[in-house]
């Protein structure tokens, strides 16, 4: 898709989408099922070794970082090891900064012909979310809790990013870093997530509330309240970015459909990473303080979504209890924190006090 084509489509999108927003929820324009990639068909933990010049890879902290050749070995339990030639490069924004993460997130670039017929079939450039700090075990726990949040979101809706947990041994072929084994997770690409749901990623500067399909929007807003994440905006970008902040608009240019999909949860209060701070304008002291940032709407629309959260409550709790690598104290704290959310949405007075009274007016 050329730049001029995108510009034209986004301009037309902004002009006519509002006029079509009175239509009801739309079905995907292309309802042909897209088979999920093999990588995301299972939640079994992958056993992997990555060998490469990690010292040089991690020195690259610019937005357009250099890529380096490396090798990924998949230690499958029921077959011989599989070897893949890959390229590694650092990625991200906050976690890319050296002061924040000595072990930054990376992007793994596979060679498509090599991965055919394997668990990585169909993958090319894929994000790997890592543990951030080598010498502080709690950072691996934070990463596991972010993985848990993605999985919980996926229990509530297919319009979400799929993830796959891996236990990875990192070997620096330059000999400048000691080998280390930590959990990490692969994150489905935006394009693959949208296509799996029959839509496409929308390249638009911003989205009006009225342009959104309301049910997925309400679900996103309540979910962010559940995990106490205020670091998102499904309508507007951060300065200098594309729409939207930690939310991907997917849908159809032709059918004027927009659905928001949340991602990047490391600032959530459920995790409570030491670097996470609420913005001063939000008037909360800690990310652990839940703040509803949803749109003002009839109570009935919230109640409909609440029922889904209650239906999935035990599945979310069981997912928490069974998550590999998550220590028992953090399991207990996570469930207790989720209990507090369910206490709120069970009580109409608390819903009014802590959610609807804090809603934001439609734009």
ZADO-208734 format. One record per residue (C-alpha): y negated, z negated, x negated; chain; residue in three letters; residue number from 1. Coordinates in Angstrom, 2 decimals. Each point is the difference from the previous one (the first is absolute). Layout:
// residues N
NODE        py        pz        px   kette   rest    nr
NODE         Y         Z         X       A    ALA   NUM
...
This chain:
// residues 363
NODE        py        pz        px   kette   rest    nr
NODE      0.00      0.00      0.00       A    UNK     1
NODE     -3.30      1.08     -1.60       A    UNK     2
NODE     -3.10     -2.20     -0.21       A    UNK     3
NODE     -2.08      2.22      2.30       A    UNK     4
NODE      2.78     -0.08      2.59       A    UNK     5
NODE      0.12     -3.77     -0.10       A    UNK     6
NODE     -3.79     -0.23      0.32       A    UNK     7
NODE     -0.01      2.29      3.00       A    UNK     8
NODE      2.84     -1.88      1.70       A    UNK     9
NODE     -1.52     -3.40     -0.55       A    UNK    10
NODE     -3.37      1.20      1.32       A    UNK    11
NODE      1.58      1.47      3.12       A    UNK    12
NODE      2.10     -3.14      0.32       A    UNK    13
NODE     -3.06     -2.21      0.06       A    UNK    14
NODE     -1.74      2.15      2.61       A    UNK    15
NODE      2.77      0.46      2.53       A    UNK    16
NODE      2.33     -2.95     -0.39       A    UNK    17
NODE     -2.19     -2.39      1.93       A    UNK    18
NODE     -0.06      2.37      2.97       A    UNK    19
NODE      3.79     -0.04      0.07       A    UNK    20
NODE      0.34     -3.77     -0.39       A    UNK    21
NODE      0.29     -0.54      3.75       A    UNK    22
NODE      3.45      1.57     -0.11       A    UNK    23
NODE      2.96     -2.36      0.08       A    UNK    24
NODE      2.37     -0.68     -2.86       A    UNK    25
NODE      1.20      3.25     -1.49       A    UNK    26
NODE      3.42      1.04     -1.22       A    UNK    27
NODE      0.22      1.53     -3.48       A    UNK    28
NODE     -0.89      3.68      0.03       A    UNK    29
NODE      3.19      0.68     -1.95       A    UNK    30
NODE      2.67     -2.25      1.45       A    UNK    31
NODE      2.74      1.36     -2.25       A    UNK    32
NODE      1.63     -3.08     -1.58       A    UNK    33
NODE     -0.59     -0.33     -3.74       A    UNK    34
NODE      2.94     -1.64     -1.75       A    UNK    35
NODE     -1.23     -2.91     -2.14       A    UNK    36
NODE      0.42      0.42     -3.74       A    UNK    37
NODE      3.27     -1.48     -1.36       A    UNK    38
NODE     -2.01     -2.54     -1.99       A    UNK    39
NODE     -1.12     -1.68      3.23       A    UNK    40
NODE      3.23      0.23      1.99       A    UNK    41
NODE      1.28     -3.29     -1.43       A    UNK    42
NODE     -1.42     -3.40     -0.90       A    UNK    43
NODE      2.60     -0.65     -2.69       A    UNK    44
NODE     -1.72     -1.05     -3.22       A    UNK    45
NODE     -0.02      2.76     -2.60       A    UNK    46
NODE      0.98     -0.93     -3.57       A    UNK    47
NODE     -2.14      2.01     -2.41       A    UNK    48
NODE     -1.01      0.21     -3.66       A    UNK    49
NODE     -3.24      1.72     -1.01       A    UNK    50
NODE     -0.35      0.92     -3.67       A    UNK    51
NODE     -3.28      1.34     -1.29       A    UNK    52
NODE     -3.11     -0.64     -2.13       A    UNK    53
NODE     -1.14     -2.80      2.30       A    UNK    54
NODE     -2.55     -1.39     -2.46       A    UNK    55
NODE     -1.80      3.34      0.02       A    UNK    56
NODE      0.47      0.46      3.74       A    UNK    57
NODE     -1.63     -3.37      0.74       A    UNK    58
NODE     -2.95      0.69     -2.30       A    UNK    59
NODE     -1.06      2.71      2.45       A    UNK    60
NODE     -2.27     -1.76      2.50       A    UNK    61
NODE     -2.16      2.86      1.19       A    UNK    62
NODE      0.27      1.60      3.44       A    UNK    63
NODE      1.26      3.23     -1.56       A    UNK    64
NODE      2.50     -1.60     -2.35       A    UNK    65
NODE      2.16      1.98     -2.39       A    UNK    66
NODE      3.66      0.50      0.90       A    UNK    67
NODE      2.81     -0.77     -2.46       A    UNK    68
NODE      3.56      1.24     -0.15       A    UNK    69
NODE      2.65     -2.63      0.74       A    UNK    70
NODE      3.55     -0.40      1.25       A    UNK    71
NODE      1.21     -1.70      3.17       A    UNK    72
NODE      3.65     -1.04      0.25       A    UNK    73
NODE      1.46     -0.88      3.39       A    UNK    74
NODE      2.95     -2.37     -0.30       A    UNK    75
NODE      1.84      0.85      3.21       A    UNK    76
NODE      2.71     -2.54      0.96       A    UNK    77
NODE      2.61      2.59      0.95       A    UNK    78
NODE     -0.61      2.81     -2.50       A    UNK    79
NODE     -1.01      0.74     -3.56       A    UNK    80
NODE     -3.60     -0.62     -1.07       A    UNK    81
NODE     -2.42      2.77      0.85       A    UNK    82
NODE     -2.68      1.00     -2.51       A    UNK    83
NODE     -3.32      1.57      1.04       A    UNK    84
NODE     -2.82      1.34     -2.15       A    UNK    85
NODE     -3.22     -1.35      1.46       A    UNK    86
NODE     -3.68     -0.35     -0.73       A    UNK    87
NODE     -1.83     -3.32      0.33       A    UNK    88
NODE     -3.67     -0.66      0.52       A    UNK    89
NODE     -2.00     -3.01      1.09       A    UNK    90
NODE     -1.67      0.04      3.40       A    UNK    91
NODE     -1.90     -2.19      2.43       A    UNK    92
NODE     -3.43     -1.59      0.16       A    UNK    93
NODE     -0.21     -3.81     -0.14       A    UNK    94
NODE      3.45     -0.43     -1.55       A    UNK    95
NODE     -0.73      2.78     -2.48       A    UNK    96
NODE     -2.67     -2.12     -1.67       A    UNK    97
NODE      1.24     -1.68     -3.17       A    UNK    98
NODE     -1.59     -3.35      0.90       A    UNK    99
NODE      2.00     -0.10      3.23       A    UNK   100
NODE      3.43      1.36     -0.97       A    UNK   101
NODE      1.54      0.33     -3.44       A    UNK   102
NODE      2.88      1.89      1.65       A    UNK   103
NODE     -1.75      2.48      2.33       A    UNK   104
NODE      1.56      2.00      2.83       A    UNK   105
NODE      1.24      3.42     -1.06       A    UNK   106
NODE      0.79      3.40      1.41       A    UNK   107
NODE      3.41      1.50     -0.76       A    UNK   108
NODE      0.15      3.79     -0.15       A    UNK   109
NODE      3.55      1.37      0.44       A    UNK   110
NODE      1.17      3.56     -0.64       A    UNK   111
NODE      1.21      1.28      3.37       A    UNK   112
NODE      2.96      2.05     -1.30       A    UNK   113
NODE      1.35     -3.07     -1.84       A    UNK   114
NODE      0.00     -2.25      3.06       A    UNK   115
NODE      1.73      2.33      2.46       A    UNK   116
NODE      3.03     -1.68      1.53       A    UNK   117
NODE     -1.05     -3.46     -1.20       A    UNK   118
NODE     -1.73     -3.00      1.56       A    UNK   119
NODE     -3.29      1.43     -1.31       A    UNK   120
NODE      0.48      3.40      1.67       A    UNK   121
NODE     -3.28      1.41      1.28       A    UNK   122
NODE     -2.13     -2.30     -2.13       A    UNK   123
NODE     -2.62      1.33     -2.36       A    UNK   124
NODE     -2.93     -2.35     -0.54       A    UNK   125
NODE      0.69     -3.44      1.40       A    UNK   126
NODE     -1.80     -3.32     -0.32       A    UNK   127
NODE      1.70     -3.04     -1.52       A    UNK   128
NODE     -1.47     -3.43      0.85       A    UNK   129
NODE      0.59     -2.40     -2.88       A    UNK   130
NODE     -0.28     -3.68     -0.88       A    UNK   131
NODE     -3.47      0.02     -1.64       A    UNK   132
NODE      0.57     -2.82     -2.53       A    UNK   133
NODE      2.98     -0.36     -2.36       A    UNK   134
NODE     -0.31     -3.70     -0.81       A    UNK   135
NODE     -0.80     -1.40      3.44       A    UNK   136
NODE      3.02     -0.03      2.29       A    UNK   137
NODE     -2.11     -0.55      3.10       A    UNK   138
NODE     -1.35      3.54     -0.30       A    UNK   139
NODE      3.48      1.39      0.57       A    UNK   140
NODE      0.12     -2.18      3.12       A    UNK   141
NODE     -3.32      1.44      1.21       A    UNK   142
NODE      1.41      3.51     -0.42       A    UNK   143
NODE      3.14     -0.92      1.96       A    UNK   144
NODE     -2.13     -1.40      2.81       A    UNK   145
NODE     -1.99      3.25      0.15       A    UNK   146
NODE      3.32      1.85      0.26       A    UNK   147
NODE      0.93     -2.38      2.83       A    UNK   148
NODE     -3.24      0.84      1.82       A    UNK   149
NODE      0.74      3.73     -0.18       A    UNK   150
NODE      3.51     -0.63      1.31       A    UNK   151
NODE     -1.28     -2.19      2.86       A    UNK   152
NODE     -2.52      2.70      0.99       A    UNK   153
NODE      2.86      2.49      0.01       A    UNK   154
NODE      1.98     -2.21      2.39       A    UNK   155
NODE     -2.88      0.25      2.47       A    UNK   156
NODE     -0.69      3.74     -0.25       A    UNK   157
NODE      1.34      3.13     -1.67       A    UNK   158
NODE     -3.61      1.02     -0.54       A    UNK   159
NODE     -0.02     -1.94     -3.25       A    UNK   160
NODE      0.82      0.48     -3.66       A    UNK   161
NODE      3.60     -0.38     -1.09       A    UNK   162
NODE      0.79     -1.90     -3.19       A    UNK   163
NODE      3.03     -0.45     -2.26       A    UNK   164
NODE      0.54     -3.04     -2.19       A    UNK   165
NODE      1.24      0.44     -3.57       A    UNK   166
NODE      1.00     -2.29     -2.84       A    UNK   167
NODE     -1.39      1.73     -3.07       A    UNK   168
NODE      0.51     -0.59     -3.71       A    UNK   169
NODE     -2.97      1.36     -1.95       A    UNK   170
NODE      0.63      1.06     -3.60       A    UNK   171
NODE     -2.97      0.91     -2.20       A    UNK   172
NODE      1.17      2.76     -2.35       A    UNK   173
NODE     -3.03     -0.67     -2.21       A    UNK   174
NODE      1.37     -3.48     -0.70       A    UNK   175
NODE     -3.35     -1.64      0.77       A    UNK   176
NODE      1.21     -1.83      3.11       A    UNK   177
NODE      3.15     -2.07      0.51       A    UNK   178
NODE      2.46      1.28      2.62       A    UNK   179
NODE     -0.50     -1.68      3.34       A    UNK   180
NODE      1.80      0.11      3.36       A    UNK   181
NODE     -1.95     -0.45      3.22       A    UNK   182
NODE      0.04      1.02      3.67       A    UNK   183
NODE     -2.22      2.89      1.12       A    UNK   184
NODE     -0.06      2.30      3.00       A    UNK   185
NODE     -0.43      3.70      0.63       A    UNK   186
NODE     -2.54      0.95      2.67       A    UNK   187
NODE      0.41      3.03      2.24       A    UNK   188
NODE     -2.73      2.61     -0.46       A    UNK   189
NODE     -2.69      0.50      2.64       A    UNK   190
NODE      1.08      3.58      0.61       A    UNK   191
NODE      3.67     -0.95      0.42       A    UNK   192
NODE     -0.84     -2.88      2.34       A    UNK   193
NODE     -2.16      2.24      2.19       A    UNK   194
NODE      2.56      2.83      0.06       A    UNK   195
NODE      2.82     -2.41      0.88       A    UNK   196
NODE     -1.98     -0.91      3.12       A    UNK   197
NODE     -0.84      3.60      0.88       A    UNK   198
NODE     -3.64     -0.15     -1.12       A    UNK   199
NODE     -2.14      0.83     -3.00       A    UNK   200
NODE     -2.40     -2.04     -2.13       A    UNK   201
NODE     -3.54      0.56      1.29       A    UNK   202
NODE     -2.67      0.64     -2.61       A    UNK   203
NODE     -3.02     -1.32      1.87       A    UNK   204
NODE     -3.05     -2.00     -1.13       A    UNK   205
NODE      0.34     -2.59      2.77       A    UNK   206
NODE      1.55     -0.59      3.41       A    UNK   207
NODE     -1.60     -1.37      3.16       A    UNK   208
NODE      1.80     -2.75      1.90       A    UNK   209
NODE      0.10      2.22      3.08       A    UNK   210
NODE      1.81      2.67     -2.00       A    UNK   211
NODE      2.94     -2.25     -0.80       A    UNK   212
NODE      3.21     -0.22      1.96       A    UNK   213
NODE     -0.43     -3.55      1.23       A    UNK   214
NODE      3.54     -1.39     -0.05       A    UNK   215
NODE      0.60      0.54     -3.74       A    UNK   216
NODE     -3.54     -1.24     -0.66       A    UNK   217
NODE      0.56     -3.25      1.90       A    UNK   218
NODE      3.33     -0.49     -1.75       A    UNK   219
NODE     -1.68      0.48     -3.39       A    UNK   220
NODE     -2.77     -2.46      0.88       A    UNK   221
NODE      2.40     -2.70      1.20       A    UNK   222
NODE      2.30      0.54     -2.98       A    UNK   223
NODE     -2.88     -0.41     -2.43       A    UNK   224
NODE     -0.89     -3.22      1.81       A    UNK   225
NODE      3.61     -1.18     -0.31       A    UNK   226
NODE      0.07      0.44     -3.78       A    UNK   227
NODE     -3.69     -1.04     -0.29       A    UNK   228
NODE     -1.20      3.19     -1.66       A    UNK   229
NODE     -3.69      0.83      0.36       A    UNK   230
NODE     -0.06      2.53     -2.84       A    UNK   231
NODE      0.16      3.10      2.18       A    UNK   232
NODE     -2.03      2.25      2.28       A    UNK   233
NODE      1.76      2.68      2.08       A    UNK   234
NODE     -3.29      1.73      0.84       A    UNK   235
NODE     -2.14      0.15     -3.14       A    UNK   236
NODE      0.53      0.34     -3.75       A    UNK   237
NODE     -1.16     -2.14     -2.87       A    UNK   238
NODE     -3.13      1.46     -1.65       A    UNK   239
NODE      0.97      3.14     -1.90       A    UNK   240
NODE      3.47      0.22      1.57       A    UNK   241
NODE      1.55      2.12      2.71       A    UNK   242
NODE      0.86     -1.45      3.38       A    UNK   243
NODE      1.32     -2.59      0.42       A    UNK   244
NODE      0.15     -3.29     -1.93       A    UNK   245
NODE      3.68     -0.96     -0.43       A    UNK   246
NODE      0.85      2.00      3.10       A    UNK   247
NODE      1.18      3.61      0.22       A    UNK   248
NODE     -1.05      2.10      3.01       A    UNK   249
NODE      2.81      2.32      1.05       A    UNK   250
NODE      0.24      2.29      3.00       A    UNK   251
NODE     -0.92      3.54      0.92       A    UNK   252
NODE     -3.19      2.01     -0.49       A    UNK   253
NODE      1.06      2.38      2.75       A    UNK   254
NODE      0.94     -2.62      2.60       A    UNK   255
NODE     -2.77     -2.47     -0.90       A    UNK   256
NODE      2.39     -2.90     -0.60       A    UNK   257
NODE     -0.63     -2.84     -2.48       A    UNK   258
NODE      2.34     -2.88     -0.83       A    UNK   259
NODE     -0.85     -2.63     -2.66       A    UNK   260
NODE      2.63     -1.13     -2.50       A    UNK   261
NODE     -0.59     -3.13     -2.07       A    UNK   262
NODE      0.91     -0.39     -3.66       A    UNK   263
NODE     -0.87     -2.08     -3.10       A    UNK   264
NODE      0.45     -3.62      1.08       A    UNK   265
NODE     -0.34     -1.91     -3.27       A    UNK   266
NODE     -3.17     -1.78      1.17       A    UNK   267
NODE      1.72     -1.38      3.10       A    UNK   268
NODE     -0.13     -3.74      0.62       A    UNK   269
NODE      3.76     -0.06      0.51       A    UNK   270
NODE      0.25      0.80     -3.72       A    UNK   271
NODE     -3.11     -1.88     -1.14       A    UNK   272
NODE     -0.20      1.57     -3.45       A    UNK   273
NODE     -2.48     -1.86     -2.25       A    UNK   274
NODE     -2.24      3.05     -0.33       A    UNK   275
NODE     -0.32      0.51      3.78       A    UNK   276
NODE     -3.38     -1.08      1.37       A    UNK   277
NODE     -1.45      0.63      3.46       A    UNK   278
NODE     -3.27      1.89      0.15       A    UNK   279
NODE     -2.97     -2.28      0.50       A    UNK   280
NODE     -1.14      1.82      3.14       A    UNK   281
NODE      3.23     -0.99      1.75       A    UNK   282
NODE     -0.94     -3.71     -0.05       A    UNK   283
NODE      3.46     -1.33     -0.88       A    UNK   284
NODE      0.65     -2.20     -3.02       A    UNK   285
NODE      3.48      1.20     -0.94       A    UNK   286
NODE      2.24      3.00      0.60       A    UNK   287
NODE      2.39     -2.50      1.59       A    UNK   288
NODE     -2.49     -0.37      2.86       A    UNK   289
NODE      0.98      2.50      2.66       A    UNK   290
NODE     -2.83      2.12      1.37       A    UNK   291
NODE      0.56      2.56      2.74       A    UNK   292
NODE     -1.87      3.21     -0.84       A    UNK   293
NODE      1.24      2.01      2.96       A    UNK   294
NODE     -2.02      1.88      2.56       A    UNK   295
NODE     -1.08     -1.75      3.20       A    UNK   296
NODE      2.38      1.10      2.76       A    UNK   297
NODE      1.59     -1.27      3.24       A    UNK   298
NODE      2.33     -2.93     -0.51       A    UNK   299
NODE      2.87      1.99      1.56       A    UNK   300
NODE      0.01      2.42     -2.94       A    UNK   301
NODE      0.53     -2.91     -2.40       A    UNK   302
NODE      2.72     -1.50      2.19       A    UNK   303
NODE      1.98      3.25     -0.08       A    UNK   304
NODE      0.03     -0.06     -3.81       A    UNK   305
NODE      0.73     -3.75     -0.09       A    UNK   306
NODE      3.26      0.66      1.84       A    UNK   307
NODE      1.14      2.31     -2.78       A    UNK   308
NODE     -0.77     -2.65     -2.61       A    UNK   309
NODE      2.05     -2.54      1.92       A    UNK   310
NODE      2.89      2.46      0.32       A    UNK   311
NODE      0.02      0.53     -3.77       A    UNK   312
NODE     -0.61     -3.63     -1.00       A    UNK   313
NODE      3.55     -0.90     -1.01       A    UNK   314
NODE      0.50      3.29     -1.83       A    UNK   315
NODE     -3.15     -0.68     -2.04       A    UNK   316
NODE      1.19     -3.54     -0.76       A    UNK   317
NODE      3.48      1.17     -0.99       A    UNK   318
NODE     -1.54      2.63     -2.24       A    UNK   319
NODE     -2.00     -2.77     -1.68       A    UNK   320
NODE      3.01     -2.27     -0.48       A    UNK   321
NODE      2.19      2.77     -1.44       A    UNK   322
NODE     -2.53      1.64     -2.32       A    UNK   323
NODE      1.49      0.23     -3.53       A    UNK   324
NODE     -1.97     -1.88     -2.63       A    UNK   325
NODE     -2.32     -1.90      2.36       A    UNK   326
NODE      0.22     -3.68     -0.91       A    UNK   327
NODE      0.86     -2.60      2.63       A    UNK   328
NODE     -3.40     -1.71     -0.05       A    UNK   329
NODE     -1.76      3.30      0.66       A    UNK   330
NODE      2.47      0.87      2.77       A    UNK   331
NODE     -0.78     -3.30      1.69       A    UNK   332
NODE     -3.75      0.43     -0.41       A    UNK   333
NODE      0.12      3.56      1.35       A    UNK   334
NODE      1.92     -0.99      3.12       A    UNK   335
NODE     -2.29     -2.96      0.61       A    UNK   336
NODE     -3.03      2.29     -0.34       A    UNK   337
NODE      1.52      2.46      2.47       A    UNK   338
NODE      0.80     -2.88      2.38       A    UNK   339
NODE     -3.73     -0.75      0.12       A    UNK   340
NODE     -0.68      3.58      1.07       A    UNK   341
NODE      2.57     -0.20      2.78       A    UNK   342
NODE     -1.47     -3.31      1.17       A    UNK   343
NODE     -3.37      1.71      0.34       A    UNK   344
NODE      1.19      2.99      2.03       A    UNK   345
NODE      2.08     -2.32      2.22       A    UNK   346
NODE     -3.11     -1.88      1.12       A    UNK   347
NODE     -2.60      1.89      2.10       A    UNK   348
NODE     -2.74     -2.46     -0.98       A    UNK   349
NODE      0.67      0.49     -3.70       A    UNK   350
NODE      0.12      3.77      0.45       A    UNK   351
NODE     -3.46     -0.21      1.54       A    UNK   352
NODE     -1.31     -2.38     -2.66       A    UNK   353
NODE      1.51      1.62     -3.10       A    UNK   354
NODE      0.34      3.66      0.96       A    UNK   355
NODE     -1.92      1.43      2.93       A    UNK   356
NODE     -3.15     -2.02     -0.67       A    UNK   357
NODE     -0.12      1.47     -3.52       A    UNK   358
NODE      0.64      3.63      0.98       A    UNK   359
NODE     -2.36      2.72     -1.07       A    UNK   360
NODE     -1.86      2.13      2.51       A    UNK   361
NODE      0.92      3.66      0.32       A    UNK   362
NODE     -2.09      2.28     -2.22       A    UNK   363
